[in-house]
């Protein structure tokens, strides 16, 4: 006959054994399957990236962003500068859709809403016009893309594919593109001015002169715009998570 004293003395050992058994069962459940194979699966996915720290304060509490382009440069020969700026604005709006939880409004919709309004560089300082965009379209911010100057000249030589110069004629193009982020909630603006040069051979035998000039202008403008959008709406980053599959 076992005394009550012996039963009480063995209780800590019984409790320790129970805890050990519980731990073994939990480990067994995580290991799962033959050969100790885990029940966790590694999954890779694309996660949104945060804007550049310098631009992040201008996007605080911003949910709806409009895109506008402008230039006072008249068409040059066969080059339709307004058409190029329109394509640039469409590309910017598409890229900005990488921003999570934000609605992007293209310039076609904005200009349709304000048919008689002129959106030029005065938008940067015209508080009344900024207030109108805020009230009429509920925009919280605007990305304003302005082509301030454009210079193009033919050269008897052009850069070669491996450095140096070639005897082929070239088109030397210099553009001044101002990129501004306007927070309509606070009135604060961030501007990135900059001159870009784009010089390449003329290929009249392959493309029409106007067509090539349009492509070259797009290339010259795309470089600074891409750098700006890379900071404002960086591409998603690859992340890895482990998901437990024992419940399947």
N, C-alpha and C positions, 0 to 999 in steps of 0.2 A: 504494500500500500504506500502510495507516494504522499508525503506530507504536504500541507499547504505551503510550508516554508520552501520546499523544493520547487513547487510550481511558481511561486513568486520569484525565486532566484533565476529560473530559466526564461522568464518573460523577455528581458533585454536581448537574449540570444535569439529567441523566436522572432522578435521584431526586426533584428538585424538581418536574419535570414529572409524575411519577407521583403525587406527593402532591396536586398541583393537580387532576389528573384524578379521583382518589378523592374529593376534596372536592366537585367538581362533580357527581359521580354521587350522593353523599349528599344534596346540596341538591336535585338533581333528583328524588330519591325522595321527599323531604319535600314538595316542591311538587306533584309528581304530577298527572297529568291535563292536559287541554288548558287553555290560558289560564292556567297556573300556579296552578290551584286547589289548596288544601291538602288533605291527607289526614287532618286532625284535625277531630274533631267536638266541639262544645261540648255538654256534658251537664249538666243541672241536677238536683239530687237533694236530699232532706231528710237532714240529718245530726243526730244527737243533740246536745243542748246540755248543758253542764256545770251542776251545781247552783250556787246562790249561794255565794260564797266563805265566808260566815259559817256556812252549813249543811254545806258539803263535809266538814269534819273529822268530823262526826257520821255521815257515810255511808261513811267509809273502812273498807274490808274488809267492808262490808255487802252481802250477796247476797240475803237473804230478809227482806221487810218485811211486818209485819202491820198492819192498820187496825182500830181500835176506837173506838166512840163511846159516850158515856155522858151522863146527866143525872139529877138527882134531882127534876126538875120533874114534877109530876103533870099528867095531861091537863086542859086548860082548856076547859070547855064542850064544844064539838064538835071541839076541836083535840087530836089525838093526837101529843104531842111525841115520844114514842118512835118513832113511824112516821117522822116528819120526820128524826130523827137517823139512822135506818136508811138512808133515802134519801141523806142527806148522806155517810154512810160509803161507800155503794156508788159515789157519784160520785167520792169521793176515791180509792178503789182503782182506778177506771178511769183517772183522770188520772195516777196514779203509775206506770202501766204504760208511760209515756213514758220512764221511766228505763231506760237500756240495761243489759243483763246482770243484771237484778234480778227476782226473783220476788215478786209481790204476793199476799198472803193476805188475803181479805176477812173481815169480822167474823163472818159466818154460820158459816164453817168453824171459826174460833177458838172461838166459843161452843158449837158442836156438840161440839168436842173436850173442852171444859171445861163440861159441862152444869150443874154445881152451883156453879160459880165466879161470883163477883160482881166485875166489873171496874168500879171507880169510881176516884175521884181518888187513893185510897191506892196505886194501882198506881205512882204516880210515886216513892214512897219505899219501897215494899215490895220489898226485894231478893229475898226468897224467891219471891214471885210472878213477878218478872222472870226469875229463874233457872228457874222451872217452864216459862215460855213458851219459854225458850231450849232447855231439855232435851227437852220433850215435842213441840214443833213445829219445832224447829231454826230459830227466828226469830232474826235478828241485830239487828233494830230494830223499833220499834212507833211508828206515828203515832197519837197519842191525842187525840181530839176531845171536849172536854167543854163542854156548855152549862151554865154555872154559874148564870145568872140570866136571867129573862125578865120584862119588864114591858110591859104593853099597856093602852092607855086610848083611849076614844073621845073625839074632839074635835069641836066644832060646825063648825069650819072645816078645810080641808085644802089642801095645796099645789096650785097650778094648773099646767097644762102649760107655761106660759110665765113662771113665776115669780109671786110674790105668792100670795094666798090666794083660795080660792073658798068660797062659802057651803055647799058640800057637806060632810057629816060625813066625818071621817077616822079612821084607826086609826094611832095613834102607838105604835110598837113599839121597845123598846130591849133588846138582847141582850148578854150577856157570854159570849163564846166563847173558851175557852182551847185553844190548839193546841200540842201538845208532841211533839217527836221524841225518843224514848228509844233510845239505843244499848245494846242488851243485852250487847254484848261488853265494853264499858268501864263501863257504868252511868251514863254522862254523859247529861244531858238539856238540851234547848233548848226554851224555852217562849215563846210569843207570846200574851200576854193582850191583851184589848182589848174595849172596849164599842162596839157599833155601833147606830146609830139608823136606823130605816126608817119613813117616814111617807108614807102615800098615801091617796087617797080610798077610801071604802067604796063598793062597787058591788054592793049586795045585789040589785039588780034583774037583774043578769047572772049572778052566781054565788051559791051558797049561802054563808052567813056562815062556816061552818067551813071550806069549801073555799078561800075567799079568804084567811082567816086563815092557813091552812096554806101557801098560796103566798107570802104576805107573809113568813112566818117563814123559809121556804126562801130567799127573796131576801135577807133580812137576814143569814142565816148564810152564804150563798154568797159574799158579798163578801169577808169576811176569810179564808175558807177558800181562795178562788181566789187571793188575794194570797200566801198561804203556799205553795200548791202551785206557783204561778208561780216561786217562788224555789227550791223543792226539786226540782221536775221541770219545768223550762222547756220550752216547745214546741220541736220541731226547728227548726233554722235552714237556710235555703236556701244551698247551696254549688254552685260551678261547677267542673267539671273538663274538661280537654281529653283526648280519647282518640284515639290514632293508629289509623287504619283501613287502612293499607297491607297489613296481613296478611289482610284479608278477601278 
